[in-house]
Amino acid sequence: MMIFICIALVGLVFLIISAIFGGHEMEHEVHFEHGLEVGADSDSDSDSAGGPSPFSFRVISIFLCGFGAIGAITRSYGVSYEICSLLGLAGGLLFGFFGWLLIRGFWKNQASSIIRSADIKGSQGTVTTAIPVKGLMEKKIKDYVSEAKYEVGKPDTLIIRCSDHKLRVHFEEFLAYGLGLEENSYDLLVVPGGPQFFFSDDSAFPKYSWAGRNWLKFLVEKHGLKNIILMAHYDCGWYKFLSFGKQTPEILKAKQIDDLRRIPARIKEALPQVNVQMFYAQPEGGHVRFTEI
């Protein structure tokens, strides 16, 4: 009888130890020599399905408690050791099974920060690397190879727009989806105020007009461009600078649109073969509306 009591006590002690000191690793199968069980770092189907193994440390402890208790109780009634052992085995398996179900139920309802490779296999992820303050200045990149392939292409259009950062992504989206222009199908001339340089000779900056007109002529003749697209936008900082900040955005908008309408005639004087389109961009409801002038 004492041997069954000792087995039950050993199982109870192991169960108490696992409850006090056990963690996530206690829920996984015990390693045996022949590899019948799966370790804590395995990606087996049983582990990836969630929950402890039937051969975990705690389940084995419950089995020992059941085996010893049933064996001791039946032995106290004078049953032979053979029958006690069989009844203890059956009782231990029954206790272990229900113990495993109970532990598995708790396991499924608990939150876990453990990420297993089987849980994320086949998933897509985004890697984000923080750049420290002055990081680009402190860590200079000496060599970099682009992901995009180098393709010469054959542009047929020149885009002249303002350099304001606020609308950069909106300009690019409009060119790609609004006008359907492919990436290598156009040249870019990006300067403060965009096409305003056509009238810089009327202001205090005639050299800007000279430079802009020569850039335009060079690109059209060098690349054989057939189309020119002029783009201006609401609340342009360059127009505010030229007006010394004394004009309202609406007055400056009217001035910008008037300038856009006058520019094609000036372009046609030097380049009569090109087609000219004008667009005005203005924020609207959290987005940007592009309107042809």
N, C-alpha and C positions, 0 to 999 in steps of 0.2 A: 504493500500500500504506500510505503514511504517513497518508493521510486516515482510513483505517479504524482505525489504531492510535490516532490522536488522538481519534476518537470513543469508542473503548473506554476511553481514559484519562480523558476527560471524564466518562463514565458512572461510572467507578470513583471519581473524586474526589467527585462528587456523592453517591455511595452512602456513602463514608466520612464526608462532612460530615453527611449525614442520620443516620448511626448515632451520631455523637458529639454533635451539637447538636440533632438532631430530637426531637420529642415527639409528643403526640397529634395536633397539627395537621399533621404530616408524613404521616399516614396517610390524610388526606382528599384529595379531588381538587383538582388545580390549577385555578384560576379562568381561564377563557378568555373572550374578548370576547363570544361569542355565547351564553353560558350553557349550553353542552352539559354542563359539569361542575357538580357541586354543592359548595358551600363547606362549611367546617367547622361552621357553625352551622345547616346545613340539617336539615330533618326528612324528607328523602326516604326512599323505601322501602329503598334500598340501604344508607343509613346507619343507619336504625333496625333493620335486620336484623343489624347488627354487622359489624365488620371493615373493612379499608381498601378503597379504590376501586381498580379496575384502572388508573386514571389518576393514582394517587398519585405523589408525588415519588420515592419509593423504587423503585416498580415501573418508572417511566420510566427511572431510573438503571440498573436491571438490564437493561432493554431495550437501552439504549445500549451497555452492556458486551457483551451478546450479539451485537448487530449489528456492532460494531467488531471483536470477536474473530473471529467467523466470517468476516467480510469480509477481514480481514488474513490469516487462515490460508489461505483459498481463493485469495487474490491471490498468496500466496507460491508457489503451484503454477502460476502463469501463467494463471489463469482471467481472462477479461475482466471489466472493471469492472461491466458490466451484470449478468452472472451472479453476480458477487461480491455486488453490491447485493441481488439477489433472494434469494440464499442467506443473506446477512446479515440481511435483513428477516425471513425465515422463522425463522432461529435466534434473533433478538432477540425475536420474538413468543413463541417456545417458552420461552426463558429467562425472559421477563417473566411468562408465564402461571404457570410453576412457582414463580417467586419470589413472585408474588401469592398463590398457594395456601399457601406456607410462611409468609409474613407474616400471612395471615389466620388460619392455625392458631395461631400464637403469640398473635395478638390475642384470639382467643376464649377462650384459657386463662389470660389475665392478668386480675387484679383491677383495677377502675377506679372512681375516685370521681366520675367525670363523669356527671352526670344530664342526659339529653336530654329535651326536652319530649315527644318521641314515646314515650319509655319510660313516662311517667307520665300520658299522655293518657287521660282517662276514669276515672282512679283516684280514690279518696276519701282525703282526708287530714285530719289533726287539727292545728290551730294552737294551740300552747301559749305563753302569755305569762307569764313569771316576774314575780311581784310582789315588789319589794325589801322588806327589813325596814322597817317603818313606812311602807310605800308608800301604804297607804290613808289614813294620817294626813297624809302629805306632799302627796299628789296627790288633792285632793278633786274628786269628780265633781259638777259643777254642773247637768248636764242629761243625762238618760238616757231613752230610749224603749224600753219592753219589747217583746220579740218576741211574747209571748202577747197574744192579743186580750182586750179588756175585755168580760166577760160578767157580767151581774148574777146570773143563776141563781136557783134557788129551793131553798134548803136545807131539809131536814126532820129533820136529825140534829145533835146537839151532841156533840163529842168532848171529854172532860175527861181530860187526861193530864199526866204530869210533863214538865218542861222539860229534863231531862238530855240533853245533846248526844249521848251514846254510843248512844242508841237512836232518834234522830230518824229516820234513814232506814228503820229497821226498822218503826217505827210507821207511817210513810207507806206502806211496801210492804204491810203488813198491811191497812191501810184500803182500799188500791186492789185488791189481789189476794185477800186473805183474806176481806174483807167485801164486795168489789165496789162500793165507794162511788166515785162520780164526783167529780172535783175540786171542782166548785161545789155539791155536794149536802150539805155539812156545814159547821158553824161549829166553831171551835177555841177551847178555853179551856185555855191551857197555863201552868201555874204549878208551882213546886217542890213535889214531893209529889203533884201531880195532885189527885185527889178527896179527899185527906187534909184539905183545909180544912173539910170538913163536921164534923170533930171538933176543930177548932182552938179552939172555945169551951170545950172540956174541958181545954185546956192554957193556956199563958201567952200565947197569941196569939188572943184572941177577935175582934179586929178583922179577922183574916184570914177567919174563918168568916163574919162579917157581909158582907164584900166579896164573897166567893165565892158566897154564896147569892143576893145581889142581882144579880151578873153572870149567874148561871144563870137567875134569874127574868126578867131583862130580855131575854136572848137567846131564851128559849123563847116569851115573849109577843110580842116584836117580830117574830120571823121565823116564828111559828106552828110551832115544832119539835114533832115527834111522838116522837122517839127520843133517848135519852141513852145514850152509851157511856162507861163509866168504865174507865180503864186505869192499872194500876200495874205496877211492874217490880222485879225482884230487885236487891238492893244499892243501894237508893235513898238518896241522900245526905241528903235532907230527913228521912227517918225516922231515919237515924243521928244527925243533928243534934238531933232531938227527944229521943233517948235518951242524948245526951251521949257517944255512941260506946261505950256500955257493953254493948250487946247484940250478939249474933252475927247474921250475915245470915239464918240460918235462923229465929231467933226473930223478927226483924223481918219476915220473909216471912209467918210465921203471923199477925202483928199486921196486916199489910197486907191479907191475905185476909179476916181477920175484919172489918176496917173496910169492905171492899168489900161484904160480905154485909149489913152493917147500914145502908149508905147508902140503898138503894132506899126503905126505909120512911120515911126522913127527907125524901126527894124527894117521895114520894107525898103527904105531909102538905100541901105547898104546891102541887104540880102533879100531881094525881091522873090527868090525862089522858095522861101520857107513859109510854112503855115504857122500861125500863132494862135494859141489859146490862153485864156486868162481865168484864174480861179481865185476866189476869196474864201478864207477859212475863218470860221467863228465858233467859239464854244457855245454849246446848246444842250442843256439838260444833262450835264456831265459827260457829253461827247463833243465831237467837233463836226460841224456841217460845212461841206465844201460846195460853193455855189459858183457856177460858170458865169462870167461877166460878158 
